[in-house]
Amino acid sequence: MVFNNLGVKYSHIDLEIEAILRFRRIVPFLSPDCHVFRELEKNSTILCLDFAACPQELNMSREEWQGWGELLVYSSHYLGLADSLAFKIGKRTLSKMNLNQFINPQD
């Protein structure tokens, strides 16, 4: 993609990297060792948080992660990264969260 007025070239990869960097600035409590990336799942994109390099970060209670997870999901949605999160250690998915869980909690 070329912005003619700026004379700068950006690719979708550059924009995705920038969005993930902004995500990290919005959620500074997330360990720098946590690998953040997007992957396709069925017909949508999911933001993955891989804690393989920092499994100790997952030692919070489920209630604590529910609060942090809500902030993570809203931040991801705000930046257009994804409306769903997957918490992973390597290839193993530990948990998933979706924006709809917080918008319609009774569903």
N, CA, C and O atoms as CSV, one atom per row, in Angstrom:
chain,resi,resn,atom,element,x,y,z
A,1,MET,N,N,0.853,-1.160,0.000
A,1,MET,CA,C,0.000,0.000,0.000
A,1,MET,C,C,0.906,1.232,0.000
A,1,MET,O,O,1.861,1.301,0.773
A,2,VAL,N,N,0.610,2.191,-0.855
A,2,VAL,CA,C,1.407,3.405,-0.933
A,2,VAL,C,C,0.525,4.599,-0.580
A,2,VAL,O,O,-0.556,4.777,-1.141
A,3,PHE,N,N,0.994,5.394,0.338
A,3,PHE,CA,C,0.330,6.645,0.671
A,3,PHE,C,C,1.034,7.723,-0.141
A,3,PHE,O,O,2.110,8.193,0.230
A,4,ASN,N,N,0.414,8.109,-1.257
A,4,ASN,CA,C,1.058,9.020,-2.212
A,4,ASN,C,C,1.499,10.332,-1.587
A,4,ASN,O,O,2.582,10.831,-1.892
A,5,ASN,N,N,0.685,10.887,-0.728
A,5,ASN,CA,C,1.026,12.178,-0.147
A,5,ASN,C,C,2.209,12.080,0.807
A,5,ASN,O,O,2.939,13.054,0.994
A,6,LEU,N,N,2.403,10.913,1.408
A,6,LEU,CA,C,3.482,10.754,2.373
A,6,LEU,C,C,4.758,10.222,1.738
A,6,LEU,O,O,5.848,10.405,2.279
A,7,GLY,N,N,4.624,9.566,0.595
A,7,GLY,CA,C,5.782,8.985,-0.053
A,7,GLY,C,C,6.364,7.807,0.721
A,7,GLY,O,O,7.538,7.477,0.554
A,8,VAL,N,N,5.556,7.173,1.563
A,8,VAL,CA,C,6.009,6.068,2.389
A,8,VAL,C,C,5.272,4.803,1.965
A,8,VAL,O,O,4.077,4.846,1.671
A,9,LYS,N,N,5.981,3.677,1.933
A,9,LYS,CA,C,5.361,2.401,1.589
A,9,LYS,C,C,5.152,1.590,2.856
A,9,LYS,O,O,6.057,1.461,3.680
A,10,TYR,N,N,3.945,1.042,3.004
A,10,TYR,CA,C,3.623,0.167,4.116
A,10,TYR,C,C,3.009,-1.112,3.564
A,10,TYR,O,O,2.224,-1.065,2.617
A,11,SER,N,N,3.351,-2.228,4.134
A,11,SER,CA,C,2.705,-3.475,3.767
A,11,SER,C,C,1.759,-3.878,4.882
A,11,SER,O,O,1.799,-3.302,5.969
A,12,HIS,N,N,0.914,-4.855,4.626
A,12,HIS,CA,C,0.001,-5.325,5.667
A,12,HIS,C,C,0.777,-5.904,6.844
A,12,HIS,O,O,0.304,-5.853,7.980
A,13,ILE,N,N,1.947,-6.446,6.590
A,13,ILE,CA,C,2.783,-6.985,7.674
A,13,ILE,C,C,3.274,-5.850,8.564
A,13,ILE,O,O,3.269,-5.975,9.789
A,14,ASP,N,N,3.700,-4.742,7.956
A,14,ASP,CA,C,4.142,-3.581,8.735
A,14,ASP,C,C,3.014,-3.050,9.615
A,14,ASP,O,O,3.236,-2.692,10.772
A,15,LEU,N,N,1.801,-3.003,9.059
A,15,LEU,CA,C,0.658,-2.498,9.817
A,15,LEU,C,C,0.290,-3.456,10.940
A,15,LEU,O,O,-0.080,-3.013,12.028
A,16,GLU,N,N,0.384,-4.752,10.701
A,16,GLU,CA,C,0.095,-5.725,11.758
A,16,GLU,C,C,1.123,-5.633,12.882
A,16,GLU,O,O,0.763,-5.688,14.058
A,17,ILE,N,N,2.382,-5.496,12.532
A,17,ILE,CA,C,3.430,-5.333,13.541
A,17,ILE,C,C,3.169,-4.080,14.377
A,17,ILE,O,O,3.298,-4.107,15.601
A,18,GLU,N,N,2.808,-3.006,13.725
A,18,GLU,CA,C,2.519,-1.764,14.439
A,18,GLU,C,C,1.308,-1.943,15.361
A,18,GLU,O,O,1.319,-1.456,16.492
A,19,ALA,N,N,0.272,-2.633,14.893
A,19,ALA,CA,C,-0.913,-2.858,15.732
A,19,ALA,C,C,-0.556,-3.699,16.961
A,19,ALA,O,O,-1.053,-3.430,18.054
A,20,ILE,N,N,0.292,-4.704,16.796
A,20,ILE,CA,C,0.704,-5.530,17.936
A,20,ILE,C,C,1.563,-4.715,18.901
A,20,ILE,O,O,1.441,-4.880,20.115
A,21,LEU,N,N,2.422,-3.846,18.390
A,21,LEU,CA,C,3.212,-2.966,19.262
A,21,LEU,C,C,2.296,-2.025,20.055
A,21,LEU,O,O,2.528,-1.776,21.239
A,22,ARG,N,N,1.270,-1.513,19.402
A,22,ARG,CA,C,0.313,-0.651,20.108
A,22,ARG,C,C,-0.460,-1.446,21.155
A,22,ARG,O,O,-0.730,-0.940,22.245
A,23,PHE,N,N,-0.816,-2.683,20.832
A,23,PHE,CA,C,-1.489,-3.563,21.789
A,23,PHE,C,C,-0.631,-3.716,23.039
A,23,PHE,O,O,-1.132,-3.621,24.159
A,24,ARG,N,N,0.658,-3.953,22.843
A,24,ARG,CA,C,1.572,-4.104,23.992
A,24,ARG,C,C,1.646,-2.830,24.827
A,24,ARG,O,O,1.781,-2.902,26.048
A,25,ARG,N,N,1.560,-1.655,24.180
A,25,ARG,CA,C,1.583,-0.396,24.939
A,25,ARG,C,C,0.301,-0.198,25.738
A,25,ARG,O,O,0.330,0.379,26.825
A,26,ILE,N,N,-0.828,-0.676,25.205
A,26,ILE,CA,C,-2.102,-0.545,25.904
A,26,ILE,C,C,-2.158,-1.487,27.101
A,26,ILE,O,O,-2.786,-1.170,28.111
A,27,VAL,N,N,-1.504,-2.645,26.994
A,27,VAL,CA,C,-1.543,-3.657,28.069
A,27,VAL,C,C,-0.120,-3.912,28.584
A,27,VAL,O,O,0.432,-4.990,28.364
A,28,PRO,N,N,0.471,-2.930,29.264
A,28,PRO,CA,C,1.874,-3.048,29.689
A,28,PRO,C,C,2.109,-4.130,30.737
A,28,PRO,O,O,3.258,-4.496,30.986
A,29,PHE,N,N,1.059,-4.648,31.354
A,29,PHE,CA,C,1.219,-5.721,32.341
A,29,PHE,C,C,1.571,-7.047,31.686
A,29,PHE,O,O,2.001,-7.977,32.368
A,30,LEU,N,N,1.394,-7.147,30.371
A,30,LEU,CA,C,1.719,-8.376,29.654
A,30,LEU,C,C,3.235,-8.514,29.546
A,30,LEU,O,O,3.920,-7.590,29.108
A,31,SER,N,N,3.743,-9.655,29.940
A,31,SER,CA,C,5.192,-9.883,29.945
A,31,SER,C,C,5.785,-9.682,28.551
A,31,SER,O,O,5.185,-10.099,27.560
A,32,PRO,N,N,6.957,-9.045,28.465
A,32,PRO,CA,C,7.614,-8.908,27.161
A,32,PRO,C,C,8.021,-10.262,26.584
A,32,PRO,O,O,8.275,-10.378,25.385
A,33,ASP,N,N,8.085,-11.292,27.442
A,33,ASP,CA,C,8.425,-12.635,26.973
A,33,ASP,C,C,7.230,-13.367,26.367
A,33,ASP,O,O,7.396,-14.415,25.743
A,34,CYS,N,N,6.033,-12.823,26.548
A,34,CYS,CA,C,4.834,-13.425,25.976
A,34,CYS,C,C,4.817,-13.126,24.476
A,34,CYS,O,O,4.864,-11.968,24.064
A,35,HIS,N,N,4.751,-14.170,23.682
A,35,HIS,CA,C,4.727,-14.020,22.220
A,35,HIS,C,C,3.291,-13.709,21.790
A,35,HIS,O,O,2.375,-14.476,22.089
A,36,VAL,N,N,3.094,-12.594,21.094
A,36,VAL,CA,C,1.772,-12.169,20.641
A,36,VAL,C,C,1.740,-12.267,19.121
A,36,VAL,O,O,2.597,-11.717,18.430
A,37,PHE,N,N,0.733,-12.980,18.613
A,37,PHE,CA,C,0.603,-13.135,17.165
A,37,PHE,C,C,-0.852,-13.434,16.827
A,37,PHE,O,O,-1.648,-13.779,17.700
A,38,ARG,N,N,-1.186,-13.296,15.548
A,38,ARG,CA,C,-2.539,-13.614,15.089
A,38,ARG,C,C,-2.502,-14.873,14.251
A,38,ARG,O,O,-1.520,-15.152,13.562
A,39,GLU,N,N,-3.599,-15.640,14.320
A,39,GLU,CA,C,-3.730,-16.798,13.447
A,39,GLU,C,C,-5.184,-16.961,13.036
A,39,GLU,O,O,-6.100,-16.519,13.730
A,40,LEU,N,N,-5.373,-17.599,11.905
A,40,LEU,CA,C,-6.718,-17.850,11.417
A,40,LEU,C,C,-7.298,-19.057,12.120
A,40,LEU,O,O,-6.619,-20.060,12.335
A,41,GLU,N,N,-8.570,-18.943,12.476
A,41,GLU,CA,C,-9.295,-20.057,13.061
A,41,GLU,C,C,-10.671,-20.070,12.421
A,41,GLU,O,O,-11.483,-19.176,12.659
A,42,LYS,N,N,-10.928,-21.074,11.619
A,42,LYS,CA,C,-12.165,-21.165,10.836
A,42,LYS,C,C,-12.288,-19.926,9.967
A,42,LYS,O,O,-11.454,-19.705,9.089
A,43,ASN,N,N,-13.314,-19.113,10.194
A,43,ASN,CA,C,-13.536,-17.935,9.348
A,43,ASN,C,C,-13.167,-16.628,10.023
A,43,ASN,O,O,-13.592,-15.562,9.577
A,44,SER,N,N,-12.378,-16.692,11.099
A,44,SER,CA,C,-12.029,-15.461,11.788
A,44,SER,C,C,-10.566,-15.482,12.220
A,44,SER,O,O,-9.865,-16.485,12.088
A,45,THR,N,N,-10.142,-14.353,12.734
A,45,THR,CA,C,-8.781,-14.211,13.230
A,45,THR,C,C,-8.815,-14.195,14.742
A,45,THR,O,O,-9.700,-13.589,15.346
A,46,ILE,N,N,-7.855,-14.858,15.349
A,46,ILE,CA,C,-7.766,-14.911,16.804
A,46,ILE,C,C,-6.388,-14.390,17.210
A,46,ILE,O,O,-5.384,-14.711,16.573
A,47,LEU,N,N,-6.346,-13.595,18.262
A,47,LEU,CA,C,-5.077,-13.096,18.777
A,47,LEU,C,C,-4.564,-14.104,19.799
A,47,LEU,O,O,-5.255,-14.421,20.767
A,48,CYS,N,N,-3.366,-14.598,19.584
A,48,CYS,CA,C,-2.784,-15.624,20.449
A,48,CYS,C,C,-1.732,-15.016,21.358
A,48,CYS,O,O,-0.895,-14.221,20.931
A,49,LEU,N,N,-1.796,-15.409,22.615
A,49,LEU,CA,C,-0.805,-15.007,23.606
A,49,LEU,C,C,-0.122,-16.292,24.049
A,49,LEU,O,O,-0.717,-17.108,24.754
A,50,ASP,N,N,1.129,-16.470,23.636
A,50,ASP,CA,C,1.867,-17.691,23.936
A,50,ASP,C,C,2.827,-17.437,25.098
A,50,ASP,O,O,3.759,-16.640,24.992
A,51,PHE,N,N,2.577,-18.129,26.204
A,51,PHE,CA,C,3.347,-17.961,27.426
A,51,PHE,C,C,4.430,-19.021,27.594
A,51,PHE,O,O,4.861,-19.281,28.717
A,52,ALA,N,N,4.879,-19.636,26.502
A,52,ALA,CA,C,5.891,-20.695,26.597
A,52,ALA,C,C,7.176,-20.196,27.256
A,52,ALA,O,O,7.819,-20.940,27.996
A,53,ALA,N,N,7.553,-18.951,26.996
A,53,ALA,CA,C,8.791,-18.398,27.562
A,53,ALA,C,C,8.586,-17.810,28.960
A,53,ALA,O,O,9.550,-17.414,29.615
A,54,CYS,N,N,7.338,-17.754,29.413
A,54,CYS,CA,C,7.060,-17.160,30.732
A,54,CYS,C,C,5.831,-17.807,31.373
A,54,CYS,O,O,4.877,-17.101,31.699
A,55,PRO,N,N,5.829,-19.120,31.561
A,55,PRO,CA,C,4.637,-19.796,32.115
A,55,PRO,C,C,4.259,-19.314,33.511
A,55,PRO,O,O,3.104,-19.452,33.914
A,56,GLN,N,N,5.196,-18.757,34.249
A,56,GLN,CA,C,4.901,-18.247,35.587
A,56,GLN,C,C,3.870,-17.117,35.545
A,56,GLN,O,O,3.202,-16.859,36.546
A,57,GLU,N,N,3.734,-16.451,34.420
A,57,GLU,CA,C,2.763,-15.368,34.280
A,57,GLU,C,C,1.326,-15.878,34.393
A,57,GLU,O,O,0.413,-15.101,34.674
A,58,LEU,N,N,1.127,-17.153,34.182
A,58,LEU,CA,C,-0.217,-17.726,34.221
A,58,LEU,C,C,-0.605,-18.213,35.611
A,58,LEU,O,O,-1.636,-18.869,35.765
A,59,ASN,N,N,0.193,-17.910,36.616
A,59,ASN,CA,C,-0.078,-18.376,37.970
A,59,ASN,C,C,-1.152,-17.571,38.690
A,59,ASN,O,O,-1.333,-17.731,39.897
A,60,MET,N,N,-1.866,-16.711,37.976
A,60,MET,CA,C,-2.952,-15.938,38.579
A,60,MET,C,C,-4.188,-16.817,38.718
A,60,MET,O,O,-4.311,-17.852,38.062
A,61,SER,N,N,-5.086,-16.392,39.571
A,61,SER,CA,C,-6.348,-17.108,39.715
A,61,SER,C,C,-7.219,-16.862,38.475
A,61,SER,O,O,-6.990,-15.924,37.711
A,62,ARG,N,N,-8.202,-17.713,38.302
A,62,ARG,CA,C,-9.121,-17.572,37.165
A,62,ARG,C,C,-9.840,-16.210,37.204
A,62,ARG,O,O,-10.062,-15.595,36.161
A,63,GLU,N,N,-10.196,-15.749,38.396
A,63,GLU,CA,C,-10.883,-14.469,38.538
A,63,GLU,C,C,-9.987,-13.306,38.116
A,63,GLU,O,O,-10.439,-12.369,37.457
A,64,GLU,N,N,-8.698,-13.377,38.507
A,64,GLU,CA,C,-7.755,-12.325,38.098
A,64,GLU,C,C,-7.612,-12.306,36.580
A,64,GLU,O,O,-7.628,-11.238,35.968
A,65,TRP,N,N,-7.473,-13.488,35.970
A,65,TRP,CA,C,-7.324,-13.542,34.516
A,65,TRP,C,C,-8.588,-13.107,33.810
A,65,TRP,O,O,-8.518,-12.578,32.701
A,66,GLN,N,N,-9.737,-13.315,34.419
A,66,GLN,CA,C,-10.989,-12.861,33.811
A,66,GLN,C,C,-10.962,-11.344,33.670
A,66,GLN,O,O,-11.344,-10.813,32.627
A,67,GLY,N,N,-10.513,-10.640,34.710
A,67,GLY,CA,C,-10.408,-9.180,34.660
A,67,GLY,C,C,-9.381,-8.714,33.644
A,67,GLY,O,O,-9.651,-7.816,32.846
A,68,TRP,N,N,-8.193,-9.328,33.672
A,68,TRP,CA,C,-7.157,-8.962,32.706
A,68,TRP,C,C,-7.589,-9.353,31.291
A,68,TRP,O,O,-7.328,-8.633,30.328
A,69,GLY,N,N,-8.245,-10.491,31.186
A,69,GLY,CA,C,-8.694,-10.967,29.867
A,69,GLY,C,C,-9.668,-10.004,29.221
A,69,GLY,O,O,-9.624,-9.783,28.011
A,70,GLU,N,N,-10.548,-9.433,30.029
A,70,GLU,CA,C,-11.499,-8.466,29.483
A,70,GLU,C,C,-10.762,-7.270,28.883
A,70,GLU,O,O,-11.096,-6.822,27.786
A,71,LEU,N,N,-9.774,-6.759,29.589
A,71,LEU,CA,C,-8.980,-5.642,29.067
A,71,LEU,C,C,-8.228,-6.057,27.795
A,71,LEU,O,O,-8.148,-5.283,26.841
A,72,LEU,N,N,-7.685,-7.260,27.782
A,72,LEU,CA,C,-6.966,-7.757,26.600
A,72,LEU,C,C,-7.892,-7.862,25.388
A,72,LEU,O,O,-7.527,-7.454,24.285
A,73,VAL,N,N,-9.090,-8.411,25.595
A,73,VAL,CA,C,-10.045,-8.571,24.486
A,73,VAL,C,C,-10.489,-7.211,23.959
A,73,VAL,O,O,-10.512,-6.996,22.747
A,74,TYR,N,N,-10.842,-6.291,24.860
A,74,TYR,CA,C,-11.267,-4.957,24.405
A,74,TYR,C,C,-10.133,-4.222,23.686
A,74,TYR,O,O,-10.376,-3.524,22.702
A,75,SER,N,N,-8.915,-4.371,24.163
A,75,SER,CA,C,-7.762,-3.719,23.516
A,75,SER,C,C,-7.538,-4.290,22.126
A,75,SER,O,O,-7.286,-3.547,21.178
A,76,SER,N,N,-7.629,-5.597,22.005
A,76,SER,CA,C,-7.464,-6.248,20.708
A,76,SER,C,C,-8.548,-5.800,19.730
A,76,SER,O,O,-8.268,-5.511,18.566
A,77,HIS,N,N,-9.771,-5.747,20.209
A,77,HIS,CA,C,-10.886,-5.292,19.369
A,77,HIS,C,C,-10.693,-3.837,18.946
A,77,HIS,O,O,-10.886,-3.497,17.779
A,78,TYR,N,N,-10.317,-2.990,19.884
A,78,TYR,CA,C,-10.106,-1.565,19.616
A,78,TYR,C,C,-9.088,-1.345,18.494
A,78,TYR,O,O,-9.256,-0.459,17.656
A,79,LEU,N,N,-8.046,-2.149,18.491
A,79,LEU,CA,C,-6.994,-2.005,17.482
A,79,LEU,C,C,-7.292,-2.775,16.195
A,79,LEU,O,O,-6.512,-2.718,15.244
A,80,GLY,N,N,-8.403,-3.486,16.160
A,80,GLY,CA,C,-8.775,-4.234,14.961
A,80,GLY,C,C,-7.968,-5.506,14.755
A,80,GLY,O,O,-7.906,-6.033,13.645
A,81,LEU,N,N,-7.352,-6.000,15.822
A,81,LEU,CA,C,-6.553,-7.226,15.702
A,81,LEU,C,C,-7.430,-8.471,15.680
A,81,LEU,O,O,-7.267,-9.326,14.810
A,82,ALA,N,N,-8.353,-8.582,16.622
A,82,ALA,CA,C,-9.247,-9.741,16.711
A,82,ALA,C,C,-10.262,-9.490,17.816
A,82,ALA,O,O,-10.068,-8.636,18.680
A,83,ASP,N,N,-11.363,-10.262,17.767
A,83,ASP,CA,C,-12.366,-10.203,18.826
A,83,ASP,C,C,-12.267,-11.406,19.749
A,83,ASP,O,O,-13.053,-11.542,20.686
A,84,SER,N,N,-11.301,-12.278,19.486
A,84,SER,CA,C,-11.094,-13.473,20.310
A,84,SER,C,C,-9.623,-13.601,20.670
A,84,SER,O,O,-8.740,-13.213,19.904
A,85,LEU,N,N,-9.377,-14.162,21.865
A,85,LEU,CA,C,-8.012,-14.410,22.337
A,85,LEU,C,C,-7.841,-15.883,22.650
A,85,LEU,O,O,-8.782,-16.555,23.073
A,86,ALA,N,N,-6.638,-16.376,22.439
A,86,ALA,CA,C,-6.277,-17.721,22.875
A,86,ALA,C,C,-5.052,-17.603,23.765
A,86,ALA,O,O,-4.060,-16.977,23.393
A,87,PHE,N,N,-5.129,-18.204,24.934
A,87,PHE,CA,C,-4.002,-18.260,25.857
A,87,PHE,C,C,-3.325,-19.598,25.635
A,87,PHE,O,O,-3.959,-20.645,25.766
A,88,LYS,N,N,-2.037,-19.573,25.299
A,88,LYS,CA,C,-1.326,-20.789,24.915
A,88,LYS,C,C,-0.026,-20.946,25.681
A,88,LYS,O,O,0.540,-19.988,26.208
A,89,ILE,N,N,0.421,-22.182,25.722
A,89,ILE,CA,C,1.803,-22.506,26.076
A,89,ILE,C,C,2.270,-23.403,24.947
A,89,ILE,O,O,1.926,-24.583,24.880
A,90,GLY,N,N,3.064,-22.817,24.058
A,90,GLY,CA,C,3.466,-23.541,22.852
A,90,GLY,C,C,2.250,-23.816,21.985
A,90,GLY,O,O,1.458,-22.911,21.719
A,91,LYS,N,N,2.097,-25.048,21.547
A,91,LYS,CA,C,0.970,-25.411,20.688
A,91,LYS,C,C,-0.302,-25.728,21.473
A,91,LYS,O,O,-1.374,-25.881,20.888
A,92,ARG,N,N,-0.182,-25.827,22.783
A,92,ARG,CA,C,-1.322,-26.192,23.639
A,92,ARG,C,C,-2.143,-24.954,24.004
A,92,ARG,O,O,-1.618,-24.005,24.587
A,93,THR,N,N,-3.414,-24.967,23.664
A,93,THR,CA,C,-4.324,-23.872,24.019
A,93,THR,C,C,-4.905,-24.146,25.398
A,93,THR,O,O,-5.515,-25.190,25.630
A,94,LEU,N,N,-4.711,-23.199,26.310
A,94,LEU,CA,C,-5.194,-23.343,27.677
A,94,LEU,C,C,-6.603,-22.803,27.847
A,94,LEU,O,O,-7.414,-23.376,28.575
A,95,SER,N,N,-6.890,-21.696,27.172
A,95,SER,CA,C,-8.178,-21.040,27.341
A,95,SER,C,C,-8.412,-20.098,26.169
A,95,SER,O,O,-7.478,-19.659,25.498
A,96,LYS,N,N,-9.683,-19.802,25.945
A,96,LYS,CA,C,-10.056,-18.822,24.918
A,96,LYS,C,C,-11.057,-17.852,25.510
A,96,LYS,O,O,-11.840,-18.196,26.396
A,97,MET,N,N,-11.011,-16.633,25.000
A,97,MET,CA,C,-11.963,-15.592,25.390
A,97,MET,C,C,-12.442,-14.906,24.131
A,97,MET,O,O,-11.723,-14.811,23.136
A,98,ASN,N,N,-13.688,-14.424,24.198
A,98,ASN,CA,C,-14.281,-13.751,23.059
A,98,ASN,C,C,-14.975,-12.487,23.545
A,98,ASN,O,O,-15.489,-12.447,24.662
A,99,LEU,N,N,-14.990,-11.473,22.721
A,99,LEU,CA,C,-15.621,-10.196,23.062
A,99,LEU,C,C,-17.080,-10.393,23.485
A,99,LEU,O,O,-17.562,-9.704,24.384
A,100,ASN,N,N,-17.777,-11.321,22.849
A,100,ASN,CA,C,-19.195,-11.549,23.173
A,100,ASN,C,C,-19.404,-12.008,24.611
A,100,ASN,O,O,-20.477,-11.791,25.173
A,101,GLN,N,N,-18.407,-12.634,25.213
A,101,GLN,CA,C,-18.499,-13.051,26.618
A,101,GLN,C,C,-18.713,-11.849,27.531
A,101,GLN,O,O,-19.382,-11.956,28.559
A,102,PHE,N,N,-18.151,-10.721,27.160
A,102,PHE,CA,C,-18.211,-9.536,27.998
A,102,PHE,C,C,-19.371,-8.615,27.616
A,102,PHE,O,O,-19.888,-7.879,28.457
A,103,ILE,N,N,-19.773,-8.658,26.352
A,103,ILE,CA,C,-20.889,-7.836,25.898
A,103,ILE,C,C,-22.211,-8.470,26.336
A,103,ILE,O,O,-23.114,-7.776,26.802
A,104,ASN,N,N,-22.318,-9.792,26.184
A,104,ASN,CA,C,-23.511,-10.549,26.550
A,104,ASN,C,C,-23.137,-11.638,27.546
A,104,ASN,O,O,-23.139,-12.815,27.185
A,105,PRO,N,N,-22.815,-11.283,28.790
A,105,PRO,CA,C,-22.304,-12.273,29.736
A,105,PRO,C,C,-23.279,-13.393,30.074
A,105,PRO,O,O,-22.842,-14.457,30.512
A,106,GLN,N,N,-24.580,-13.197,29.889
A,106,GLN,CA,C,-25.526,-14.251,30.213
A,106,GLN,C,C,-25.614,-15.313,29.123
A,106,GLN,O,O,-26.188,-16.375,29.366
A,107,ASP,N,N,-25.063,-15.068,27.922
A,107,ASP,CA,C,-25.109,-16.059,26.841
A,107,ASP,C,C,-24.171,-17.209,27.092
A,107,ASP,O,O,-24.089,-18.129,26.278
